[in-house]
């Protein structure tokens, strides 16, 4: 029993120690509170995902996104994910990170998760 408690405590310490650098947090907040959010979707926060280099932007939606899962993900990718083209400054700041978007309703019953396309990810993987 003590081992389990120690493992849980150690895991909590590791996850609390992972902080998003302030300049990166600022770039993400600026990106997700801009024009894209005029659709009635509200940026909540950015957190670390399961991997050390994964970031997840939480977006609150008023109503569940209509359609099958593939259509919901396509809509998120086109309307919420930062576009890969013409957004080089933003994506260069995220170089080395994977960015995902999680859109959900207030009760989190309807959550849609999608990975955004980072145009610099391929260059990073090849190094």
N, C-alpha and C positions, 0 to 999 in steps of 0.2 A: 504494500500500500504506500509506503514511504517513497518507493522508487517512482510510482505513478505521480505522486504529488510533486516530487522534485522535477520530473520530466515536464509536467504542465507548467510549473513555475519557470523553468529554463526556457521553454517555448515562448511564454509570455514576455520574458525579458528580451529575447531575440527579436520578436515582432515589434515591441515598443521601441527598440533601438533603431529601427529602420525609419529614417526620416527622409522626406523628399527635400532635396536642396531648395532653399528659398527662391532662387532665380528660376528654377524649373517650376516650382509651385506657382509663381507669379505668371509665367508664360502660359501654363495650363489654365489658370483661372481667367486670364485675359482672353484666351482662345474660346473657352466654353461659355463666357458670359457676353459674347459679342453678338453679331447679327444672327447667327444660327439659332439663338435662343428666342428670337422673336416669334417663333412658331408656337409659343406657349409652353415649351419644355423648359425646365428650370435646372440649372447646374447646382449640385449639392456639395460635392467635394471630390478630391482625388486621393486615392489611397494606394498602397502597395498591393499588388496581387499576390498570388501564391509564389511566384518566382521572385528572386531578389531584384531583377531588372524589369519587372512588370508593373505598370501603373494602370489603375482602373478609374475612369471618370464616372461618377454616379450622376445620373440625370433623372429627375423626377418628371413623370408625364402625368397629365390630368386624367387621361383615359387609356386603357390598354391599346397598344398599337394593333390595328386590324390586319387580318390576313394570316396566312400560314407562316411558320417560323422563318422560312427562307425569305419571304417578302418583308417580314418585320426586320430581319437583319440587313437586307438590302436597303431599306428605308433609313435605318440608323446610319449605315455606312455612307449613304449619299447626303444625308441632311445634317448629321451630327459630327461624324469623324472629320477632322481637318483634311481638306483635299491634299493629295500627295503632290500635285503640280501647283507651282506658284506660291508655295508656302515653305520655301527652303529654310528660312531663318528659324521658324518654329521647329521643323523636323530636325535641323542640325542640333538644336538644344536637346532634343530627345534622342540623339544618337546613342545607341547602345541600350535603349529602353524599348519595351514592347508596350504599346498603348491600346487599351481596350475601353469600350464604353458599355456601361450597364444602365439600361433604362428600365424604370419600374414605377408602379403606381404607389400611392401612399402606404398601402398595406403590404407592398412587395409581393403581392400574389402573382402579378404578371411581370416577370423580369425577362428582358431580352439582352443578351450579351453578344457583342461583336468585336472582333479585332480590327483596328484601323490599319491601313496600309502605310507604312513608313518607307518612303522612297530611298532612304539611306540604310535600311535594314540589310539589303542584299550586299551592299558594299562592306558592311560590318561583318557579315557572316563569312565573307571570302577572305578576311584578314587572318 
